[in-house]
Amino acid sequence: MDSQHQENDDAMDAFMDKFKAQKYKGAFNEESWEEEFEKIPMFMKNAPSEINPEKTPELACLQSILFDSDRSPEEQAKSYKDEGNEYFKEKDYKKAINSYTEGLKKKCKDPELNAILYTNRAAAQFYLGNNRSALTDAIAARKLKPDHLKALIRGALCYIEIKNYPEALNWCEEGLKINPTEKKLLETRTKADKLQRAAERDARKMQHAEKKKQSQKESLFAALRDRGIQLYKQNPGEEERSELSHDGISSENAMGAEVFLDENGSLNWPVLFFYPEHTQTDFISAFHEGTRFIDHLNEMFNEDLPPWDTERKYQAQNLVVYFEDEESESFYQVDPEKTLLEALQHKRFRVKAGMPSFLIFVKDSAFCINYFSGRKVYKFT
């Protein structure tokens, strides 16, 4: 025995001498050992999205051990659940969803495990903002396990996100029957109740506003009828009320203003002035029906004449006002001393798109004479 021990000692000494003299070739590089360590399948923190058996045979082998088809569906489903949970912890929700989905595909006979897979997938979908998909999974989990609290919590949260507060409250109540002290359910119920009350309050406000708007609309219709103001109808026989609704009397037009009745019962109109000679326009947001055209022209063309009037000829006393009758393809000259209401009450005037419009020219100018050459023009004095 002593000779055998001596031989072993001699062999070990020889090995150690050789080890000291010859550097080990398989050692990690001291500068990059962490990167090399990460390449070892058993110690990887993050697995690659696609595993190539030829490039990473060790990883493919490890995966086959975890998800071997020879293992029971329950074992495989649990492995996918665990894998999904790891991805979930890393906040890689898309990969987590893929793992939970693979687990559900195994169709194992354990309803509780399947309920967990559905609930976990619902959570991952929720964090990605896929609230409808998350809710579908929460419902599926409850079918398998009606008392699954996590599924009830997740479903309630989903209902809040899609603004179905009554259902959120129902799910909270169902959960609190199982566990009356569940903190998350209590918090969620409080939140859903608060949001539902706010939604109901907003709905009442909207309903009130709609009623007020409808009342104002009816008052406008009555004011127009009383004044004999006619509206442009695109189609012959079209109801006046339809044109009002669609072309902007009761809703804001393109300029962002609409006709309204003031506190004295007077109509105030958004009015557009066109200057064909210079292809310019002026917009008056609230032209009182009792105001004369000359009053606005004096206000607009005082000492500060517009920059486009280089010849300085657009002065109130030199200007003439017209409106166009599209139906008869004719023009009517309006006395500037007339009020807006008087112009609107003319038998040939039609309010189009809720905004009366007028053409402004320099009286007896070459452009004005040329513009109306060959056109039908009438005076409204």
C-alpha positions in Angstrom: 0.0 0.0 0.0 2.9 2.3 0.9 4.4 1.8 -2.6 1.0 2.6 -4.2 0.6 5.8 -2.2 4.1 6.8 -3.2 3.2 6.2 -6.9 0.1 8.4 -6.6 2.1 11.1 -4.9 4.7 11.0 -7.5 2.0 11.2 -10.3 0.4 14.2 -8.6 3.7 16.0 -8.2 4.5 15.4 -11.9 1.0 16.8 -12.9 1.5 19.9 -10.7 4.9 20.5 -12.2 3.5 20.3 -15.7 0.6 22.6 -14.7 2.9 25.2 -13.5 5.1 25.1 -16.6 2.2 25.0 -19.1 -0.6 27.7 -19.1 -4.2 26.4 -19.3 -5.5 27.3 -22.7 -9.2 27.1 -21.9 -9.3 29.8 -19.2 -11.5 33.0 -19.5 -9.8 36.2 -20.5 -9.6 38.3 -17.4 -10.7 41.4 -19.3 -13.8 39.9 -21.0 -14.7 37.0 -18.7 -18.2 38.4 -18.1 -19.1 38.4 -21.8 -17.7 34.9 -22.1 -19.6 33.7 -19.0 -22.8 35.1 -20.5 -22.4 32.7 -23.5 -22.7 29.6 -21.3 -26.3 28.5 -21.5 -26.7 27.6 -17.8 -25.6 31.2 -16.9 -27.3 33.3 -19.6 -29.3 36.2 -18.3 -31.1 36.7 -21.7 -31.6 33.9 -24.2 -31.4 34.8 -27.9 -34.8 35.3 -29.6 -33.9 32.5 -32.1 -31.9 29.4 -31.2 -29.8 27.9 -34.0 -28.8 24.3 -33.0 -25.7 24.5 -35.2 -24.4 27.7 -33.7 -25.5 27.1 -30.1 -25.9 23.4 -29.7 -25.6 23.6 -25.9 -28.5 26.0 -25.7 -30.6 24.0 -28.1 -29.9 20.9 -25.9 -31.0 22.8 -22.7 -34.2 24.0 -24.4 -35.0 20.4 -25.5 -34.6 19.3 -21.9 -37.0 22.0 -20.7 -39.6 21.5 -23.4 -39.1 17.9 -24.5 -42.2 16.5 -26.2 -41.7 13.4 -24.2 -42.6 15.3 -21.0 -46.3 15.6 -20.0 -48.3 18.6 -21.3 -48.6 19.8 -17.8 -44.8 19.8 -17.3 -44.2 21.6 -20.6 -46.9 24.2 -19.9 -45.4 24.9 -16.5 -42.0 25.3 -18.1 -43.4 27.9 -20.6 -45.2 29.6 -17.7 -41.9 29.9 -15.8 -40.1 31.1 -18.9 -42.9 33.7 -19.4 -42.6 34.9 -15.8 -38.8 35.5 -16.3 -39.5 37.6 -19.4 -42.2 39.4 -17.5 -39.8 40.3 -14.7 -37.5 41.7 -17.3 -40.4 43.7 -18.7 -40.1 42.0 -22.0 -43.8 41.6 -22.4 -43.9 40.5 -26.0 -41.7 37.5 -25.3 -43.7 36.8 -22.1 -46.9 36.7 -24.2 -45.2 34.2 -26.6 -44.2 32.0 -23.8 -47.6 32.0 -22.1 -49.2 31.3 -25.5 -46.9 28.3 -26.1 -47.9 27.0 -22.7 -51.6 27.3 -23.5 -51.0 25.4 -26.8 -50.0 22.4 -24.8 -53.7 22.0 -23.8 -52.9 20.5 -20.4 -55.7 19.2 -18.2 -54.8 21.4 -15.2 -57.5 24.2 -15.2 -55.6 26.1 -12.6 -52.4 26.2 -14.5 -54.3 27.3 -17.7 -56.0 30.0 -15.7 -52.7 31.2 -14.5 -51.3 31.2 -18.1 -54.3 33.2 -19.2 -54.1 35.7 -16.3 -50.3 36.2 -16.8 -50.8 36.7 -20.5 -53.5 39.2 -19.7 -51.1 41.1 -17.4 -48.5 41.2 -20.2 -51.1 42.4 -22.8 -52.3 45.0 -20.3 -48.8 46.5 -19.9 -48.5 46.7 -23.7 -51.7 48.6 -23.8 -53.7 45.8 -25.5 -56.6 46.2 -23.1 -59.2 44.3 -25.2 -56.9 41.3 -25.6 -56.0 41.4 -21.9 -59.7 41.5 -21.0 -60.4 38.5 -23.3 -57.7 36.5 -21.4 -59.0 37.6 -18.0 -62.5 36.3 -19.0 -61.0 33.0 -20.2 -59.2 32.6 -16.9 -62.4 33.2 -14.9 -64.2 30.6 -16.9 -61.6 28.1 -15.9 -61.3 29.3 -12.3 -64.2 31.7 -11.3 -62.5 32.5 -7.9 -59.1 33.5 -9.4 -58.5 36.8 -7.7 -55.7 37.9 -10.1 -58.0 37.4 -13.1 -60.7 39.4 -11.4 -58.3 42.2 -10.6 -56.8 42.2 -14.1 -60.3 42.2 -15.7 -61.5 45.1 -13.5 -58.4 47.1 -14.5 -59.1 46.4 -18.1 -62.7 47.5 -17.8 -61.5 50.8 -16.3 -59.1 51.4 -19.2 -61.9 50.9 -21.8 -64.1 53.2 -19.6 -66.7 50.5 -18.8 -66.9 51.5 -15.2 -70.1 49.5 -14.3 -68.4 46.2 -15.3 -65.2 47.2 -13.5 -67.3 47.6 -10.3 -69.1 44.3 -10.9 -65.7 42.5 -11.2 -64.5 44.2 -8.0 -67.6 43.2 -6.1 -67.2 39.5 -7.3 -63.6 39.5 -6.1 -64.5 41.1 -2.7 -67.0 38.4 -2.1 -64.1 35.9 -2.2 -61.7 38.2 -0.3 -63.3 41.2 1.4 -59.9 42.6 2.4 -58.1 42.3 -0.9 -56.3 45.7 -1.1 -55.9 45.9 -4.9 -59.6 45.2 -5.4 -60.6 47.8 -2.8 -58.4 50.4 -4.5 -59.7 49.5 -7.9 -63.3 49.7 -6.8 -62.8 53.1 -5.3 -61.1 54.3 -8.6 -63.9 52.8 -10.8 -66.6 54.4 -8.6 -65.0 57.8 -8.8 -64.5 57.6 -12.5 -68.1 56.4 -13.0 -69.5 59.3 -11.0 -67.3 61.7 -13.1 -68.5 60.1 -16.3 -72.2 60.4 -15.2 -71.6 64.1 -14.3 -70.0 64.8 -17.7 -72.9 63.0 -19.5 -75.4 65.2 -17.6 -73.4 68.3 -18.5 -73.2 67.3 -22.2 -77.0 66.6 -22.2 -77.7 70.0 -20.7 -75.4 71.7 -23.2 -77.1 69.8 -26.0 -80.5 70.9 -24.8 -79.3 74.5 -24.5 -77.8 74.3 -28.0 -81.0 72.9 -29.4 -83.0 75.7 -27.7 -80.7 78.3 -29.2 -81.1 76.7 -32.6 -84.8 76.9 -32.4 -84.6 80.5 -31.3 -82.4 81.2 -34.4 -85.0 79.5 -36.7 -87.7 81.6 -35.2 -85.7 84.8 -35.6 -84.9 84.0 -39.2 -88.6 83.3 -40.0 -89.7 86.4 -38.2 -87.3 88.6 -40.3 -88.1 86.8 -43.6 -84.4 85.9 -44.1 -83.9 83.2 -46.8 -81.2 80.6 -46.9 -79.4 79.2 -49.9 -80.7 75.8 -50.9 -78.3 73.6 -52.9 -81.1 71.4 -54.0 -84.5 72.8 -55.0 -87.2 71.8 -52.5 -84.7 71.3 -49.8 -86.0 72.1 -46.3 -84.7 75.3 -44.8 -84.0 73.6 -41.5 -81.8 71.0 -43.2 -79.7 73.7 -44.9 -79.4 75.5 -41.5 -78.1 72.4 -39.9 -75.7 71.3 -42.5 -74.3 74.6 -43.8 -73.3 76.3 -40.6 -76.1 78.5 -39.2 -76.2 76.4 -36.1 -72.6 75.1 -36.2 -69.3 76.9 -36.6 -68.3 77.7 -40.2 -64.8 77.6 -41.6 -64.0 81.0 -40.1 -64.7 79.7 -36.6 -67.8 81.9 -36.0 -71.5 81.6 -36.2 -74.6 83.8 -36.1 -76.0 84.3 -32.6 -78.8 86.1 -30.9 -77.5 88.6 -28.3 -79.2 89.5 -25.0 -81.4 92.1 -26.8 -82.7 89.5 -29.3 -80.7 91.0 -32.2 -78.8 88.8 -34.7 -75.1 89.1 -35.1 -73.6 87.6 -38.2 -70.2 86.5 -39.4 -69.8 88.5 -42.6 -67.2 88.2 -45.4 -66.2 91.2 -47.6 -64.5 90.4 -50.9 -62.3 92.8 -52.9 -62.1 91.2 -56.3 -59.7 93.8 -57.7 -57.0 92.8 -55.3 -58.2 89.2 -54.4 -58.4 90.2 -50.8 -61.0 89.6 -48.1 -62.1 91.0 -44.7 -63.9 88.9 -42.1 -66.2 90.5 -39.6 -67.0 88.0 -36.8 -70.1 89.8 -35.4 -71.8 92.2 -37.8 -74.9 93.5 -35.8 -78.0 93.3 -38.0 -78.8 96.9 -37.2 -75.5 98.3 -38.3 -75.1 100.1 -41.6 -72.5 99.1 -44.2 -71.1 102.6 -44.2 -70.3 102.3 -40.5 -68.2 99.2 -41.0 -66.5 100.7 -44.1 -65.6 103.9 -42.2 -64.2 101.7 -39.4 -62.1 99.6 -41.8 -61.0 102.3 -44.3 -60.0 105.2 -42.1 -56.6 106.9 -42.0 -54.8 103.4 -41.9 -55.6 102.1 -45.4 -54.7 98.5 -46.2 -51.2 97.8 -47.5 -52.5 96.2 -50.7 -54.3 99.5 -51.6 -51.1 101.1 -53.1 -53.1 103.7 -55.0 -54.9 104.8 -51.8 -58.3 104.8 -53.5 -60.2 102.4 -51.0 -61.8 105.1 -48.9 -65.3 104.6 -47.5 -67.0 107.3 -49.4 -65.6 105.9 -52.7 -66.8 102.4 -52.2 -69.8 100.5 -53.5 -71.3 97.2 -52.1 -72.8 94.3 -54.1 -74.2 90.9 -53.4 -74.6 88.0 -55.8 -77.7 86.1 -56.6 -76.4 82.8 -57.7 -79.7 81.4 -58.7 -80.3 84.1 -61.4 -76.6 84.8 -62.0 -77.1 88.5 -61.3 -75.7 91.1 -58.9 -77.5 93.7 -56.7 -75.9 97.0 -55.6 -76.6 97.8 -52.0 -76.8 101.4 -50.7 -74.1 101.7 -48.1 -76.6 103.5 -45.9 -78.6 100.3 -45.6 -78.3 98.0 -42.6 -77.2 94.5 -42.8 -80.7 93.3 -41.9 -82.2 95.3 -44.8 -79.8 93.6 -47.2 -80.5 90.2 -45.8 -84.3 90.8 -46.2 -84.0 91.5 -49.9 -86.1 89.0 -51.8 -83.1 87.9 -53.9 -80.6 87.5 -51.0 -79.7 84.0 -49.8 -77.5 83.3 -46.8 -75.0 80.6 -47.8 -73.1 78.5 -45.3 -74.4 80.7 -42.4 -72.2 83.6 -43.5 -73.5 86.5 -45.7 -70.9 87.7 -48.2 -70.6 91.0 -50.1 -68.3 92.3 -52.9 -66.6 95.7 -52.4 -65.5 97.9 -55.4 -64.2 101.4 -55.9 -67.1 103.3 -57.5 -66.8 103.9 -61.2 -63.3 102.4 -61.3 -62.1 100.8 -64.5 -61.9 97.5 -62.8 -65.5 97.8 -61.5 -66.9 98.7 -64.9 -65.0 95.9 -66.6 -66.0 93.4 -63.9 -69.7 94.0 -64.4 -69.5 94.3 -68.2 -71.9 91.8 -69.7 -73.4 90.8 -66.3 -76.9 91.5 -65.0 -76.7 94.2 -62.4 -79.6 95.8 -60.4 -79.7 98.5 -57.8 -81.1 97.9 -54.4 -81.7 101.4 -52.9 
